[in-house]
Amino acid sequence: MTDEDIIQRLYTATGLGKVNGPYGPYRGKEQPIYHWTITKRLDALPFLREIYPIMGIRRKEQIDAILTRFHEHVWVDKRVRG
């Protein structure tokens, strides 16, 4: 996203993740790019569930895919050797 103020507001409102940037400009675009990233799954999942109802079809499909991958993930305790 190129709107740093929007990214900063999202970060401030949620208190989650971190903001990176500016990057670029890329591919002939004049504006720098900013990223907001949540890396902790246990932070991301409640956030995704909360915003789900207000998302469009494409974004809902992306959230569905993320939630499916999370629930299908096999947790392996690396201390256990088998």
Beta strands, then each sheet from edge to edge (+ up, - down):
strand 1: 18-23
strand 2: 33-37
sheet 1: 1+ 2-
end
